[in-house]
């Protein structure tokens, strides 16, 4: 076979919280790694999205960090890399497993012959997963993870490098129209700069109003745009995110944490002919308030844009490495974000996807 799938970690029950360390001892180049995370509900109160339980997912080689992102950031990046949503099943049903999958791509696509992780170039690569199952549901009874590698076999490539993604800075959004300045890395060309802008009451562009990039103390300003405008452009290119919601409802409005951070639509119905499901007015982002006409079980489909309130700024033709933003010749590169008028205490983070050559 040209390619194969290999089990990096069999499905494993994790402790309530901690750091899981897995030696990545695959000898052949890896195109992508699939993570499958499950969390068993113990109560019906939702306090965060399922991906919040994975506070950090990273690949390290000693002190060398090959990628490092939160679970939310990883799932959002997967969507923007693969142009489709990863499977996500959210529920309030006690004793039912919630499930989320996401893939980390080392290349532009699965089985990219030019970009892949060549583990032989590193001494002791390890995956490290920092987790806490109670961040989603304080009564959660168990959680598990499984990891699969997509590996080159008989069709052996000679990769030039791989895609490396890291969080650059995280901060709390300030007062309306205030600025936050961030020095961006200059060590490798940047394929994407991504902005995480989350508040549980507002959309991303209400948390971060504008993004501006300045080269060499304003000698050149390659990006200076409102986040709302960027989102409109991005959403004309990417399909709507899609996922499933299932579980019990009552006549009292209760919050459900979903993946889309903008233009979310929740549609579906109750099991049984007499029930109906209602969605709180104006719930266009996570969480959404939902209720029924009594005690009932519902099944809904969720769609929308900006998974986990992440907005990408793509540089150049995303399929042509020579067209990406070569920042290695710059003296400095600063990002300036302007706080929105509504989500002035929102959580913001900047993270970059870079082309790291061997």
N, C-alpha and C positions, 0 to 999 in steps of 0.2 A: 504493500500500500504506500501511496505517496505521503499520507499523513496518518496520524493516529491520535486518539484521546487517551490520556493517562491519568490515573487517580493520584493526585498529589496528597490529598487527605480524604480518607473515607469518612462518611458521615459520623460526626463525633459530637457527643453531648458535652457542652462547655460548663464550667463553673458559673456561678451567678454573675461574677465579674472577674476581670483579670486580663492577662495578655497570653494569647496562644502563639507559640513559636513553632514554625514548621520549616525544616530544612528543605530547600529546593534542590534536590539532588538529581534532577532530570539532566541527562547528558546531551541531548539533542536540542537544537534551537526551538524556542517556544514562541508561537504566534500570538497566543492569548491565554488568559487564565479566567475560568468561570468560577464564581463564588455563589453558593446557594445557602441562604440563611433562613432558618425557621425559628419561630418563637411561639410557645404554647401559652394561650391566654389563661389567666387565672381570675380575671375580673372584667367588668364591662366599662371601666373608666379609662379613657384614652388620654395620655398626657403628651405624646409625641408620635412622630412617624416611626415605623418599624426600623428604618435605616439609622435612626438616632442611636440605636443600641450598639452599632459598630462605630465607636468614636474615632478610631484610626485604623486604616489598613495600609500597610507599608511593606516594601521589599527593600531589604538592606543587604549590604555586603560589608560586614564590619561597620565602620563609621561612614561608609559610602551609601547614601540613600538613593535608590533607583526609582522608587515612587513612594509617595506618602500623601494620602488624602483621607478625609472622613468617609464613612459609608454613603452619606448623602451625596458628597462630591463625586465619589466613584460612580454611583448609579447615574447621575446627571451626565458625566463625561461619557459614559457608555452610550447613552442616547445620542449625544451629539457626534460621537464617532461612528456609530452603527446606523444612524438614521432610522431607528425604530425603538420602541419602548421595550424594556426587559420585563419578564413576567413578574407581576406583583399581585398578591392576594392579601387584602386587608380584611380583618373580621373583628367583631366584638364577642363572638361566641366563646363562652368559657369552655376550656378543654380542646378548642380547635387551634391548629397551627396556622399562624400567619407565615407567609412565604414571600421572599424577595430574592431575585437573582440579579447579578450584574457581571459584566465581563470587562476585564482590563485588557485593552488592545496594545500590543507592542508595535503594531504596524498600522498602516492606513486602512487595512481591511483584514479579514481572516485569511491566512495563508499568503500574506504579503511577502514576496521573495526578497525585497530590498530592506525591509525593516522587521527585525525580530530580536528576541532576547537570546543571545548566545551565552549560555551559562558557563561555558568553558573559559570565558574571559574574566571570570570572577572566582574568588577563592572559596567563599562560603556563603552563597546567597541564601537568605532566610526570609520567609514571610512572617510578619508579626501583626496580629489582629488584637486590638484593644477593644474589649467588649463589656457591656453591662446590660443584662436582659431586662432590668427593672426600669430603664429609661423610657420604655414604651408603655409598660403596664406594671404597676407596683406589685401586683399579685401574680405576675408571670411565674409559671411553675418549672419551666425548662426551656433551653434553647440549644440549637445545634447548627453546625456548619459543615459543608462539604465543598471540596475544591478540586476542580478538574483542569488539566492542562491540555491545550491544543498544540500538538508537537509535530514538527516535521520528521518524516521517516525516510523513505527511499528517495523522495524528491528533496535532496538536501540543498538549501540555499547558501549563499555567502552574504549574509546581511551586512549592510554598511553601518548600521546602528539601530537604535530603537527609540520609541517615544517614551519620554520620562516626564512624569507629572507630579508637581509638588505644590502644596499651599505656600504662598509667599508671606501673607499677612492676614490676620484676623483682628477685627475691632468692632466696637459698637458705634453705630451711626450717631452722629452728633446733632446739634440743633439745625433747623431748616436752613439750607443754603450754605452750611459750613463745609469746609474742605478737609480732606484727609489725603496726605501725600505718601506714596509708597515707592521705594526704589525697586525696580524690576531687575531680575538677573540678566547678566550679559554673557554668561559662559557658553550658552548654546542657542542656536536659532529657535525662535518661538513660533509654533504652529497655531496655538490658540491661547488667548488670555480669557479666563472665565471669572465672572463676578457672581458670588453668592450674596444675595440681598434678601434676607428673610425677616418678616415680622408676622405674627399670627393674625394680625388684623389688616394687613396691607399687601399689595402686590409689589414685585421687585422694583419697578420704576418709582414707587412712592417711598422706598427706602433709600435707593441711590438714584439721584436725578440725572446725573451726567457722569461721563467718563472721558478723561482727557489724557493723552500721552504726549510727553515732551522729551525730545532728544537734545542732549547737550545744551541744557539751559535755554530751551525755547528756540534753538537754531532751526528746528523743524518740529511741527506739531502734526504727526500723522493721523491722529484720532482726536476729535473733539465733538462729541455728539451726545444727545440725550438718550438715556437708556430706553425710553419708550419708543424712540425711532429705531434703535437697534433691534428691539424685540419685534417690531412690525416686520423688519426685513428678514430676521431669522425665521419668524413664524410663517413666512411665505415660502420657505425652503424645506422646513421639516414637517413631518406628519404629526398629527395630534398624539400625545401620549395616551395610552389606554391601559386600564387596570380594573380589577373587580373588588367590590365591597360586599360583604355578607355578614349578617348577624342579627341580633335582637334590637328592637326599638320599643320605646314607649311614647306616650303622648307628650312627654317633656323633651324639649330640644336638647340634644347632646352633641358635642363636637366629635367629628371623625377627622383624623389626620390623613390626608391624601398626598399623592406625589406632585400633581400639577400645581404650580405657583401662580398661574395666570389663566384667565378665560376657562376656568374649570366648569364642566358640565357633569352633573350627576343624574343619571336617568335609570329607571328600573321600577320595581314594584315589590309589593309584599307577597309572600307565599299565602295563597288562599284568596278566594274571590271577594271577600268583604273588606280586605285591608287596603290601605294606601300609604305611600311614603311621601313625606313633605320635606323640602329643603328650604332652609332659612333664606330669606331674601338677601340678595347681594353677596352670596357666598361664592366668589369667583376664584378663591385660592384656598390653601390649606390653613386651618381646618375648616370643614363645612359643618354647619349645624343641621342635624336631621331629626325627624320625629315621625310618628305614625298616628293612626287614629285608635290607639290602644296598644296593648302588648302584642307584638307581632314579630315575625322574622322577615327580613328583606333580602333582596339580591339586586345589586345595582352595578351599572357600568360607569366608570369615571373616565373622562377624557379632558385634555387641556394642553397647555404649553408650559414651558419653563419648569421642567422637573426640579423639585426642591428649590425653586426660586433662583435657579442658576441661569445666567445669560452669557453666551459666548461672544467674543470678538475674534472672528477668524481672520488670519493673515494670509492673503494670496490664495492661489489654487491649492486646495487642501490635498490634492492628489500628487502634487509636484513639490518634492522637498526643496528644490532649488528656488522655489517661488516664496518660501516662507520668510518670516521677518528675521533677517540676519542682524542680530543685535551685537554680535561679537566685535564689531569695529567701532562701536559707540563708546564715548567717554562716560555717559550716564543716560539712563532712561527712567523717567519718573511717571507714575500714574497719579492723576488727581481725580478723586471722586467727590462729587458734590452731594450732600445729604438731601433727601427729599423733604417735602413739606409735611408728610404725614408720619411715616415710620421713623421717627427721630430717635428711637431707641432700638432699632432693628439690629440683627446680627449680620455683619458684612465680612466677607473674606475674598481675597484675590488668589487665584491659583492658575498656574501656567502649564501648558503642555509643550515640551521642548523636544527638539531633535538632537539626541546625543549620539555622536559618531564614535565608532570604535577606533 
